[in-house]
Amino acid sequence: MLLAGSVLAVLPDAQGTTWRRAMTLWIGGAGCLALVLVRPRSRVLARLGRQSYVIYLFHVFFTAGLRELCLATFPHVTAEALWLPCLALGLAGPVLVARMAAGHPLSALLFLGVRLRRGAGRGTGGLGPVPAE
């Protein structure tokens, strides 16, 4: 994986070719396989993983919105400069939407597709299916 990444770094003229696409696919697949085999543990990622559905639903609004705002404000900004801010807002924005939507049963149902449990307070801790009565 490191060898393929270093080859891609020193061959900028190979951009857009089938070989480059194959190499990037191989690097991504090898990275995923390595993470599965190593099985790292992270409390931060485990906590963020509980919000994965909400992030999946709403990340595009925050990442694309920030990208368009930055390109309108700074037309010559590079994709590399936008990567970290878009990642941060793409993760934090949906979590904030979930927390706000979880404040009322109707907004939780409309935005998140879940019903709040009876007696659940504000925040995402009360989200989940309503038990059968």
C-alpha positions as CSV (number, residue, x, y, z in Angstrom):
1,M,0.0,0.0,0.0
2,L,2.8,2.4,0.8
3,L,4.7,1.5,-2.4
4,A,1.6,2.1,-4.5
5,G,0.9,5.4,-2.7
6,S,4.5,6.6,-3.3
7,V,4.3,5.6,-7.0
8,L,1.1,7.7,-7.3
9,A,2.8,10.6,-5.6
10,V,5.8,10.7,-7.9
11,L,3.8,10.1,-11.1
12,P,1.5,13.1,-11.4
13,D,1.4,12.7,-15.2
14,A,-0.6,9.4,-14.7
15,Q,-3.7,11.3,-13.5
16,G,-6.9,10.3,-15.1
17,T,-5.5,7.0,-16.6
18,T,-7.0,3.6,-16.0
19,W,-3.7,2.6,-14.3
20,R,-4.0,5.4,-11.7
21,R,-7.7,4.5,-11.0
22,A,-6.7,0.8,-10.5
23,M,-3.9,1.8,-8.1
24,T,-6.1,4.1,-6.1
25,L,-8.8,1.4,-5.8
26,W,-6.1,-1.1,-4.7
27,I,-4.8,1.3,-2.1
28,G,-8.3,1.9,-0.7
29,G,-9.0,-1.8,-0.6
30,A,-5.7,-2.6,1.0
31,G,-6.3,0.1,3.6
32,C,-9.7,-1.2,4.5
33,L,-8.4,-4.8,4.7
34,A,-5.6,-3.6,6.9
35,L,-8.0,-1.9,9.3
36,V,-10.2,-5.0,9.5
37,L,-7.2,-7.2,10.3
38,V,-5.7,-4.8,12.9
39,R,-9.1,-4.0,14.5
40,P,-8.1,-0.8,16.1
41,R,-10.2,0.5,19.1
42,S,-11.2,4.1,19.5
43,R,-13.8,5.6,21.9
44,V,-14.2,8.7,19.8
45,L,-14.9,6.7,16.6
46,A,-17.2,4.3,18.6
47,R,-19.2,7.3,19.8
48,L,-19.3,8.8,16.4
49,G,-20.4,5.4,15.0
50,R,-23.6,5.6,16.9
51,Q,-24.4,8.7,14.8
52,S,-23.6,7.0,11.5
53,Y,-27.2,6.9,10.2
54,V,-27.6,10.6,10.8
55,I,-24.3,11.4,9.2
56,Y,-25.2,9.2,6.2
57,L,-28.5,11.1,5.8
58,F,-27.3,14.7,6.2
59,H,-23.5,14.9,5.4
60,V,-24.0,15.9,1.8
61,F,-25.8,19.1,2.7
62,F,-23.0,20.3,4.9
63,T,-20.1,19.2,2.8
64,A,-21.5,20.5,-0.5
65,G,-22.8,23.6,1.2
66,L,-19.4,24.5,2.6
67,R,-17.7,23.6,-0.7
68,E,-20.0,25.9,-2.6
69,L,-19.6,28.7,-0.1
70,C,-15.8,28.5,-0.1
71,L,-15.7,28.4,-3.9
72,A,-18.0,31.4,-4.1
73,T,-15.9,33.3,-1.6
74,F,-12.4,32.1,-2.6
75,P,-12.6,30.9,-6.3
76,H,-9.1,29.6,-6.5
77,V,-9.2,27.4,-3.4
78,T,-7.9,23.8,-4.0
79,A,-9.7,20.6,-3.2
80,E,-6.9,19.7,-0.8
81,A,-7.6,22.9,1.2
82,L,-11.3,22.0,1.4
83,W,-10.9,18.4,2.5
84,L,-10.4,18.9,6.3
85,P,-13.1,21.6,6.8
86,C,-15.6,19.6,4.7
87,L,-14.8,16.5,6.7
88,A,-15.3,18.3,10.0
89,L,-18.5,20.0,9.0
90,G,-19.8,16.8,7.4
91,L,-19.4,15.0,10.7
92,A,-20.4,17.7,13.2
93,G,-23.3,19.2,11.2
94,P,-25.5,16.1,11.1
95,V,-24.8,15.3,14.7
96,L,-26.1,18.8,15.6
97,V,-29.1,18.3,13.4
98,A,-29.9,15.1,15.2
99,R,-29.6,16.7,18.6
100,M,-32.0,19.6,17.5
101,A,-34.4,17.2,15.8
102,A,-34.5,14.9,18.9
103,G,-36.0,17.8,20.9
104,H,-39.5,17.2,19.6
105,P,-41.3,14.0,18.7
106,L,-42.5,15.3,15.3
107,S,-39.2,16.6,14.2
108,A,-37.5,13.4,15.3
109,L,-40.0,11.4,13.2
110,L,-39.7,13.7,10.1
111,F,-35.9,14.3,10.1
112,L,-34.6,11.1,11.6
113,G,-37.4,8.6,10.9
114,V,-37.6,7.5,14.6
115,R,-40.1,7.8,17.4
116,L,-38.9,9.2,20.7
117,R,-39.4,6.9,23.7
118,R,-41.8,8.0,26.3
119,G,-40.1,10.2,28.9
120,A,-37.0,10.7,26.8
121,G,-35.3,14.0,27.4
122,R,-33.6,16.3,24.9
123,G,-30.7,14.8,23.0
124,T,-30.2,11.7,21.0
125,G,-30.2,9.3,23.9
126,G,-34.0,8.9,23.7
127,L,-34.0,7.9,20.1
128,G,-35.1,4.5,19.1
129,P,-38.1,2.4,18.2
130,V,-41.1,2.6,20.5
131,P,-41.5,-0.8,22.3
132,A,-44.7,-2.7,21.6
133,E,-47.3,-2.2,24.2
